[in-house]
């Protein structure tokens, strides 16, 4: 109305852009890696950004390794966009927990299959957890066995590696292992053949053929415990049985590592009866034919009786022991019987229970008189 005019003005306000970034606080185990990457919360002019980390890296992120000796580990990165001042700074705090420390041992690490091993671990904390790998999975040893101590039996020959993972209260782990720690020796294989497997007491000699594998020495037990030759270490022995019966023959085979295998087979000696009674003996003390003694096979020695009579029918000697013959003495008197013909009566029971009676004459020649 007064003729004044108003001219509006446009005011421009320049808002300074801001650049901000944040880091994180993390916890890891000693010697374990972690990737650090800042988060840009205010973009500044939108980049491109440049990075300058503690230690000189210019990458947008870095991987660091936890160091328990200097925990907490502090890492700083300065970020710039080439325009905004000041730039952004992000700080990372890496807290580091210690690793467990320990070792393990086996009570026996070499031996014959099957090998039973007791494993024991030691560590720095009573709260640690132990997880074992006791051999190649699929080859004979299990993995993932937890506990301490633990035991495992290795059934098959070979080498086995053993590993142990120790986990502490912080969840940090240490793995230790021993390659081919366990050695399991193979067993030999014991076997033999007999020729023959069954025979008569009249032909009681058995020849054994050793068929063992992987062995270097042997021990035989013929099951003939009345014989002084019941045992031998020969490779292919022979043995003669004096009595009928069924005998268990054992063979133990030894490897070069001392591992053993045992096999048993039975031998049957069939009973046969035969008795030989000499008709002359010479009790002159020269060690030749000094004893009148029947010999035979298939005899029950517990049921034996022999009587010797002089020419007047008087008993001069008796015996109830099959292996005890007449030495020519009269009724135990040291004086040797006179030269002459004496009568014997013998009763023998065979192994089948049959009783055999014999009556005959024997010439006693104390001076080895010539007999036409």
C-alpha positions in Angstrom: 0.0 0.0 0.0 2.9 2.3 0.7 4.5 1.2 -2.6 7.3 -0.9 -1.0 7.9 -4.1 -2.5 9.5 -7.1 -0.7 12.0 -9.3 -2.6 12.4 -12.8 -1.1 15.9 -14.2 -0.7 16.9 -17.9 -1.0 19.4 -18.9 1.6 21.6 -22.1 1.0 22.9 -23.9 4.0 25.8 -26.3 3.4 25.6 -29.3 5.8 29.0 -30.9 6.3 28.9 -34.7 5.7 30.0 -37.0 8.5 32.0 -40.3 8.3 31.8 -42.7 11.2 32.6 -46.4 11.7 32.6 -48.9 14.6 34.6 -51.9 15.5 33.7 -54.9 17.8 34.8 -56.6 20.9 35.3 -60.4 20.4 36.8 -63.3 22.4 38.9 -66.0 20.7 41.4 -68.7 21.7 45.1 -68.3 21.7 46.7 -68.7 18.3 43.3 -68.8 16.6 42.6 -66.4 13.6 39.7 -64.0 13.3 38.7 -61.6 10.6 38.2 -57.9 11.6 36.0 -55.7 9.4 34.7 -52.2 10.4 31.1 -51.2 10.1 30.6 -47.8 8.5 27.6 -46.1 10.3 27.8 -42.7 8.6 29.0 -42.8 5.0 30.6 -39.4 4.6 30.6 -38.6 0.9 30.0 -42.3 0.1 33.5 -43.2 -0.7 35.6 -44.7 -2.1 37.2 -45.3 1.2 40.8 -45.8 2.2 41.9 -47.8 5.3 44.9 -47.6 7.5 45.2 -50.3 10.1 47.5 -50.7 13.1 50.4 -52.5 11.6 50.2 -50.8 8.2 47.6 -52.9 6.3 45.4 -50.8 3.9 42.9 -53.6 3.2 39.2 -53.1 4.2 39.5 -56.0 6.6 42.3 -58.0 8.2 42.8 -61.4 9.7 44.6 -61.5 13.0 45.8 -64.3 15.4 44.9 -64.2 19.0 47.9 -63.7 21.4 47.1 -64.7 25.0 50.4 -63.3 26.2 49.2 -59.7 25.3 45.5 -60.0 25.8 43.5 -57.9 25.2 44.7 -57.3 21.6 43.7 -53.9 20.4 43.5 -53.1 16.7 42.6 -49.7 15.2 41.7 -48.7 11.7 41.4 -45.1 10.3 39.0 -44.7 7.4 39.0 -41.8 5.0 36.8 -40.9 2.0 39.1 -38.2 0.5 36.8 -35.3 1.5 35.3 -35.6 4.9 37.5 -34.4 7.8 38.1 -35.8 10.2 37.8 -39.4 9.0 36.4 -42.3 10.9 38.2 -44.5 13.5 37.1 -48.0 14.4 38.6 -49.8 17.4 38.6 -53.6 17.8 39.2 -55.4 21.1 40.2 -59.0 20.8 40.1 -60.9 24.1 42.2 -64.1 24.1 41.6 -67.2 26.2 44.5 -69.6 26.9 44.8 -73.0 25.2 45.0 -76.2 27.2 48.3 -78.0 27.5 48.8 -81.7 28.0 50.2 -85.0 26.7 49.3 -88.7 26.6 51.0 -92.1 26.9 50.1 -95.7 26.5 51.1 -98.4 29.0 52.3 -100.7 26.2 52.9 -99.5 22.6 54.3 -102.7 21.0 53.0 -106.2 21.3 51.3 -109.2 19.9 47.7 -109.2 18.6 45.3 -108.8 20.2 47.1 -105.9 22.0 45.2 -104.2 24.9 46.5 -100.7 25.6 45.5 -98.4 28.4 45.9 -94.7 27.5 46.3 -91.9 30.0 46.4 -88.1 29.5 47.7 -85.3 31.7 46.9 -81.6 31.4 47.0 -78.3 33.2 43.4 -78.3 34.4 41.3 -80.9 36.2 38.2 -79.6 34.2 39.7 -80.4 30.8 37.8 -82.8 28.5 39.7 -85.4 26.5 38.6 -86.8 23.2 40.7 -89.6 21.6 41.3 -90.9 18.1 42.9 -94.3 18.7 43.5 -95.5 15.2 42.5 -95.1 11.6 38.7 -95.4 11.4 37.8 -98.3 9.2 41.2 -100.0 9.8 40.8 -101.0 13.4 40.7 -98.0 15.8 37.8 -95.8 16.8 37.6 -92.0 16.8 35.7 -89.7 19.1 36.2 -91.7 22.3 35.8 -89.3 25.3 37.2 -89.9 28.7 40.4 -90.3 30.7 41.9 -92.9 31.1 40.6 -95.0 28.2 41.5 -98.5 26.9 41.3 -100.1 23.5 42.2 -103.6 22.2 43.8 -103.7 18.8 42.8 -107.0 17.2 44.7 -106.8 14.0 48.4 -106.5 13.3 49.7 -103.1 12.0 50.7 -99.6 12.9 48.1 -97.2 14.6 48.3 -93.5 15.1 46.9 -92.0 18.2 45.5 -88.5 18.6 44.2 -86.5 21.6 42.1 -83.3 21.6 42.0 -81.5 24.9 39.2 -79.0 25.5 39.4 -76.5 28.4 36.6 -74.6 30.2 36.8 -71.8 27.6 36.1 -74.2 24.7 39.7 -73.8 23.5 41.3 -77.0 22.2 44.7 -78.4 21.7 45.3 -81.4 19.4 48.4 -83.6 19.8 49.1 -86.9 18.0 51.7 -89.5 17.5 52.0 -91.1 14.1 52.3 -95.0 14.1 52.4 -94.8 17.9 51.1 -98.4 18.4 52.7 -101.4 16.7 50.8 -104.6 16.8 52.8 -107.7 15.8 51.1 -110.5 13.8 50.6 -113.9 15.2 52.1 -117.0 13.7 49.8 -119.8 12.6 50.5 -123.2 14.3 49.6 -126.4 12.4 51.0 -129.9 11.9 50.3 -133.2 10.3 50.8 -136.7 11.8 51.7 -139.9 10.0 49.8 -141.8 11.0 47.0 -140.2 13.0 45.9 -143.7 14.2 48.1 -146.8 14.6 48.6 -149.9 16.6 50.7 -150.2 19.8 52.8 -152.7 17.8 53.9 -149.8 15.5 53.6 -146.8 17.8 56.1 -144.5 16.1 54.4 -141.2 14.9 56.2 -138.8 12.5 55.0 -135.2 12.8 55.3 -132.6 10.0 55.3 -129.0 11.1 53.0 -126.9 8.8 53.2 -123.6 10.9 53.5 -120.2 9.2 55.3 -117.1 10.5 57.1 -119.0 13.2 60.8 -119.4 14.1 60.7 -121.8 17.0 58.4 -124.5 18.4 57.4 -126.4 21.5 55.8 -129.8 21.3 53.9 -131.7 23.9 53.0 -135.2 22.8 50.5 -135.9 25.7 52.6 -138.9 26.7 53.3 -137.8 30.3 54.8 -141.1 31.4 57.6 -140.6 28.8 60.8 -138.7 29.5 60.7 -137.6 25.9 57.2 -136.0 26.1 58.5 -132.6 25.0 60.8 -131.3 22.3 61.6 -128.1 20.4 62.4 -129.9 17.1 60.8 -128.7 13.9 59.5 -132.0 12.6 59.8 -134.5 15.5 58.9 -138.2 15.9 57.6 -139.8 19.0 57.0 -143.4 20.0 54.2 -144.2 22.4 54.5 -147.1 24.8 50.9 -147.4 25.8 47.6 -147.6 23.9 45.3 -144.7 24.3 44.1 -141.3 22.8 46.8 -138.6 23.2 46.4 -134.9 22.8 49.3 -133.5 20.9 50.0 -129.8 21.3 52.2 -127.5 19.2 53.1 -124.0 20.2 54.6 -121.8 17.5 56.7 -118.7 18.3 57.3 -115.8 16.0 60.5 -113.7 16.0 58.6 -111.2 18.1 57.7 -113.8 20.7 54.1 -114.0 19.6 52.5 -117.5 19.9 49.8 -119.6 18.4 48.8 -123.1 19.7 47.1 -126.0 18.0 46.1 -129.4 19.3 45.2 -132.6 17.5 44.6 -136.1 18.9 46.6 -139.3 18.2 45.1 -142.7 18.8 47.2 -145.7 19.6 45.1 -148.8 19.3 45.6 -151.6 21.8 47.1 -154.9 20.6 48.2 -157.7 22.9 51.4 -159.6 22.5 53.7 -161.2 25.1 57.3 -162.5 24.6 58.7 -164.9 27.3 62.4 -165.8 26.9 63.5 -169.4 27.6 67.0 -168.7 28.9 68.8 -166.0 30.9 72.3 -165.7 32.3 72.5 -163.9 35.7 76.3 -163.6 35.7 76.4 -159.8 36.3 77.9 -158.9 32.9 74.9 -156.7 32.0 73.7 -158.9 29.2 70.6 -161.1 29.6 70.9 -160.9 33.4 67.2 -160.7 34.1 64.4 -163.1 33.2 61.6 -160.6 32.3 58.8 -161.1 29.8 58.1 -158.2 27.5 55.0 -157.3 25.6 52.4 -154.7 24.5 48.8 -154.1 25.3 49.3 -155.2 28.9 47.5 -153.9 32.0 50.6 -153.6 34.2 48.5 -153.2 37.3 47.2 -156.8 36.9 50.3 -158.9 36.5 51.7 -161.9 38.5 54.7 -164.1 38.0 55.8 -167.1 40.0 59.1 -169.0 39.6 59.4 -172.6 40.9 62.4 -174.8 41.4 62.4 -178.5 40.4 60.8 -179.5 43.7 57.9 -177.1 43.1 59.0 -174.6 45.7 58.4 -170.9 44.9 61.8 -169.1 44.7 60.6 -165.7 43.2 57.4 -163.7 42.8 56.6 -160.4 41.1 53.5 -158.3 40.7 55.3 -155.7 38.7 55.5 -156.2 35.0 58.8 -154.4 34.7 60.4 -156.3 37.6 61.9 -159.6 36.4 63.8 -162.4 38.1 67.5 -161.7 38.7 68.3 -165.3 39.6 68.3 -164.9 43.4 66.4 -167.3 45.6 63.8 -165.7 47.8 65.7 -162.5 48.0 68.9 -164.2 49.1 71.9 -162.6 47.3 73.1 -166.1 46.3 72.4 -166.8 42.7 70.3 -169.9 41.8 72.0 -173.0 40.6 72.1 -173.7 37.0 69.0 -175.6 35.9 65.5 -175.5 34.5 62.9 -173.5 36.4 59.2 -173.4 36.0 57.2 -170.2 35.6 53.6 -169.4 35.9 52.5 -166.0 34.6 49.0 -164.3 34.7 48.6 -161.2 32.5 45.5 -159.0 31.8 45.4 -157.2 28.5 43.9 -153.7 28.0 40.6 -155.2 27.0 40.3 -157.0 30.3 41.1 -160.5 29.1 43.3 -162.6 31.4 46.1 -164.7 29.8 47.8 -167.6 31.7 51.2 -169.0 30.8 53.2 -172.0 32.2 56.6 -172.8 30.9 60.3 -173.4 31.6 63.3 -171.1 31.6 66.9 -172.1 31.7 69.0 -170.4 34.3 72.7 -170.3 33.3 74.6 -168.2 35.8 77.9 -169.2 34.3 76.8 -168.8 30.7 77.1 -172.5 30.2 77.0 -173.5 26.5 73.6 -174.8 25.5 73.5 -177.2 22.6 
